Amino acid sequence: MHKYEIIIYWSNEDNVFVAEVPELPGCMAHGDTHATALANANEAIQLWIDTAHEDGISVPEPKGERLILA
C-alpha cells in the first residue's frame, strides 16, 4: 500500500466509487465498493510511478498525512 492521500467518493453519474490521488495529477481509479476502488487506486499509483520513471518525470514524495475514505 502506498502512502499517498486517496480520496474515495460515490459517483451518482457513473454508479461507482471513485478514488482520486490528488498528489499525482490525473491518477484515479474506480470500483463497485470502497475496497475495490482502494485496491484499484493502489494499482493506478504504481502504474503512475512506473510511467513517470520511464518518462524521466520526478515523482513527488507522499505527504503521508491522512487517508480519506468518504
Secondary structure by P-SEA (a helix, b strand, c coil): ccccbbbbbbbccccbbbbbbccccccccccccaaaaaaaaaaaaaaaaaaaaaaccccccccccccccc
